[in-house]
Amino acid sequence: MDIEYKSIREFTPQELQELFLSVNWSSGNYPDRLVAAMKNSATVFTAWDNQKLVGLINVLDDSVMTAYIHYLLIMPEYQHAGIGKKLMEMVIDKYKSFLRILLVAYDRETEFYKHCGFEIGEEKVPMFITSLWT
């Protein structure tokens, strides 16, 4: 498997829909909004197998202090091949001068993020107002 990593923010709706729905994320039902969201993200790193988008991480930031990792998705058939770890390393390297890099993790993903250097915040609870279920 020869994965190519890119820093881009331009996608077709179909590329994003296929990736998001492959991991059952309801955001995939809004591909046009995902296209706009990626264009408006501070950083988007992607993983490609030839012309196929197989992984993506995006970051929202305030330019100096805080970077929020919003999405990290890897198509199921490409998981456990180091792609997510590589995308995370790219983000951590880019934002190494920031004072805070944070994310919200679902319970089943916390071990992966711990291996990437994140810690579970004590006395902190993620809170949402959302109509998305994933």
N, C-alpha and C positions, 0 to 999 in steps of 0.2 A: 504494500500500500504506500503510494507516494503522495502524501498530503502537502498541499501548498497553502501557506498562510499569507493572508492579505489584510491590509488596512483599507477598507472601503466602506462607503455608506450608501451606495447606489445598488438597488436590487430590483428584480421584477417581483410583482406580487406573488407569482407562482413559486419562485424560489423560497421566499419566506414562508408562504403557506405550507409548502411541502415539509420544510424543516420543523416548523412549530407543531403541525399536526402529527408528525412522526413521533413526537414525545407526548402527544395528547394534551397540548396546551391550548386552552380555549382562545388565546390570542390569535391562533392560526385561522380562526373564523373571520378575522378582520384584516386581510392581507394589505389592503390599501392604507389602513392606519399603521400597520407595521412598517410599510415603506416610508411613510412620513416620520414615524418614530425613529427609524434608523438614520434618516437624513438629519434629524434634530439632535441626535446623540452626540456627545462630545467625542466619543471613541467607539469604534466598532472594529473588532478583529474577527476574521473569518478563517475557516478551514475548508478547503476545496479538494475534492477527488476528481481531477480533470475539470469538467465544467459543472460539477454537481456540488452545491453548497451542503456541507455535511456538519458544520459546526459554526457557532457564533457566540461572541460575548460582546455586550455593549455596556458603556459606562456613561453616567450622567455626572457632571462635576461642576464646581464653582470656580474653577481655574487656579485655585491656590491652596485650599485647605482640605476639602472633602471630595472624595470620589465614591460614587454609589454604583456598584455593579448591579445592573438590573436583570439582564438575561445572560444565562450560560446554557446553551443547548447543544447537544451532540446527537445526531441520528442514532437510534438504538444499535444498528448494525456496525457502527463505528465507535461505540463506547468501549471503554477499557483498553484503548490503544494509545493512551497518552495525549490525545487531542485536547481534552478539557484542561489537563494540567498545563499543556503548552500555552493555550489561550490565556489561562490564569497567570502564568509567568510573564506573558507579554504585558498584561495589564499592571501587575505588581511592579514590573520594571519601569513602565511609563510613569506611574504615579508614586514612585519611591520617595519623592521629595514632599509629598502631601502629608498632612498630619493625621488623616483618617481615610482608610479605605474600608468600606462596609458593604454588607449585603444582607438580604433576608434569605435564609435557607429553610427548605422543608425538612422535617425530621430525618427522612431517609437519605438526605444529602449532606448532613452535618459532618460525617466522617471524612468525606472527600474534602470539604473545605478546611477541616482541621489539618489534613495532610498538606494543604496549601499554606498553612500558617495562620489561619483565622482562629479566633477563640469565641466561645459562646459568651455573650455579655451577661454578667451577673446583674440581677435586678433590672433587666431590660426586656421588654416585650414588644415584638413587632405589632403594629396596629394598622388597620386598613379600612377604607371605605371603597368597595369595589363591586363590580358586577361580574368580574371574571372569576372562575373557580380555580384556575391554575395560571 
